[in-house]
Amino acid sequence: MRNGGTILALHQYDVGKYSAESLYSTDGGLLGIRGLYNFGPDPRKEIKELPRMEDRFYGRFSAGAEMYYGALNKSGGVSFGGRFATLPAHKGIPLTATVTLNPLMGNISSTYAVKASKNLSLCSQLDFNVYSYESDVIVGCELWRMKSKVEKKRERSMAAKLAWKVDEVVKPTIPEPEEVAGVLKARIDQNWRVGLLWEGRVKELMFTLGSSIDMKKKDQPFRALGLELQYSS
């Protein structure tokens, strides 16, 4: 389009068990289609009784693929992917593992993430190219900072007051859900390039502060620094 404009048309169809998506973009005349299928029980239905598999992972395996073609540059591509993720009913450590394959470019990417504790998640990523034998290894983490507002309200019941009793009766209250005060994201690759990101909130103001550090460059380690502000009323 003129003046660098772009029109993107997107159609999505999702029924829970499987989903499909098609798109068209005037930027390069790109045509694409992708699909995802979830094996196992339907995610829209609640599982009432769990099978006896205490020593096994209780999760769901998903597989998907995508194809795209650029009408202007006469080039296309295809990729395949798989994912295994534990379900909330799983009693062990929650984890997610993915693998994607692009046969035309020869790229293989795999990720593995676990929730190590209530407020800490760890992840790793490995990228490998079968044609050039180049590889990248990245490890990262997320650390959540929560602020709790759980309080107990103590008051005397009317029966105790009428009976001239001095004991206080504890009135149970439903604990309020914890609010997120901020999250710290960090990553490092095999070339000692470090990325740090802090997302926080001050009342209605949300901010994101990030930095990229190259540990090998002693004279100028800080390569980038960014700040994003959002206000929600």
Residue pairs with C-beta under 8 A, 6 or more apart in sequence:
1 7
1 26
5 26
6 25
6 26
6 27
7 25
7 26
8 23
8 24
8 25
8 26
8 27
9 23
9 24
9 25
10 21
10 22
10 23
11 21
11 22
11 23
12 19
12 20
12 21
13 19
13 20
13 21
14 20
16 38
16 42
16 43
16 44
17 37
17 38
17 42
17 43
17 44
18 35
18 36
18 37
18 38
19 35
19 36
20 33
20 34
20 35
20 36
21 33
21 34
21 35
22 32
22 33
22 34
23 30
23 31
23 32
23 33
24 30
24 31
24 32
28 70
28 71
28 72
28 73
29 70
29 71
29 72
30 68
30 69
30 70
30 71
31 68
31 69
31 70
31 71
32 66
32 67
32 68
32 69
33 66
33 67
33 68
34 64
34 65
34 66
34 67
35 64
35 65
35 66
36 62
36 63
36 64
37 62
37 63
37 64
38 60
38 61
38 62
39 60
39 61
39 62
39 63
40 60
40 61
41 47
41 60
43 60
47 87
47 89
50 58
50 89
51 58
54 91
57 84
57 86
57 90
57 92
57 95
58 86
58 87
58 89
58 90
58 91
59 84
59 85
59 86
59 87
59 90
60 84
60 85
60 87
61 82
61 83
61 84
62 82
62 83
62 84
62 85
63 80
63 81
63 82
63 83
64 80
64 81
64 82
64 83
65 78
65 79
65 80
65 81
66 78
66 79
67 76
67 77
67 78
68 76
68 77
68 78
69 75
69 76
69 77
70 76
77 102
77 104
77 105
78 102
78 103
78 104
79 100
79 101
79 102
79 103
80 100
80 101
80 103
81 98
81 99
81 100
81 101
82 98
82 99
82 100
83 96
83 97
83 98
83 99
84 96
84 97
84 98
85 95
85 96
85 97
86 92
86 93
86 94
86 95
86 96
93 114
93 115
93 116
94 114
94 115
95 112
95 113
95 114
95 115
96 111
96 112
96 113
96 114
97 110
97 111
97 112
97 113
98 110
98 111
99 108
99 109
99 110
99 111
100 107
100 108
100 109
100 110
101 107
101 108
102 108
105 129
105 131
106 129
106 130
106 131
106 132
107 127
107 128
107 129
108 127
108 128
108 129
108 130
109 125
109 126
109 127
109 128
110 125
110 126
111 123
111 124
111 125
111 126
112 123
112 124
113 121
113 122
113 123
113 124
114 121
114 122
114 123
115 121
116 122
119 143
119 144
119 145
119 146
120 141
120 142
120 143
120 144
121 141
121 142
122 139
122 140
122 141
123 139
123 140
123 141
123 142
124 137
124 138
124 139
124 140
125 136
125 137
125 138
125 139
125 140
126 135
126 136
126 137
126 138
127 135
127 136
127 137
127 138
128 134
128 135
129 135
136 189
136 190
137 189
137 190
138 187
138 188
138 189
138 190
139 187
139 188
140 185
140 186
140 187
140 188
140 195
141 185
141 186
141 187
142 183
142 184
142 185
143 183
143 184
143 186
144 180
144 182
144 183
145 180
145 181
145 182
145 183
145 184
146 178
146 179
146 180
146 181
147 178
147 179
147 180
147 181
148 178
149 176
149 178
149 179
150 175
150 176
151 173
152 170
152 172
152 173
153 171
153 173
154 168
154 169
154 170
154 171
155 168
155 169
155 171
156 165
156 167
156 168
156 169
157 169
160 167
160 168
160 169
180 201
181 200
181 201
182 198
182 199
182 200
182 201
183 198
183 199
183 200
184 196
184 197
184 198
185 195
185 196
185 197
185 198
185 199
186 194
186 195
186 196
186 197
187 194
187 195
188 194
188 195
191 214
191 216
192 214
192 215
192 216
193 212
193 213
193 214
193 215
193 223
194 212
194 213
194 214
194 215
195 210
195 211
195 212
195 213
196 210
196 211
196 213
197 208
197 209
197 210
197 211
198 208
198 209
198 210
199 206
199 207
199 208
200 206
200 207
200 209
201 207
204 231
204 232
204 233
205 229
205 230
205 231
206 229
206 230
206 231
206 232
207 227
207 228
207 229
207 230
208 226
208 227
208 228
209 226
209 227
209 228
210 224
210 225
210 226
210 227
211 222
211 224
211 225
211 226
212 222
212 223
212 224
212 225
213 221
213 222
213 223
214 220
214 221
214 223
215 221
217 223
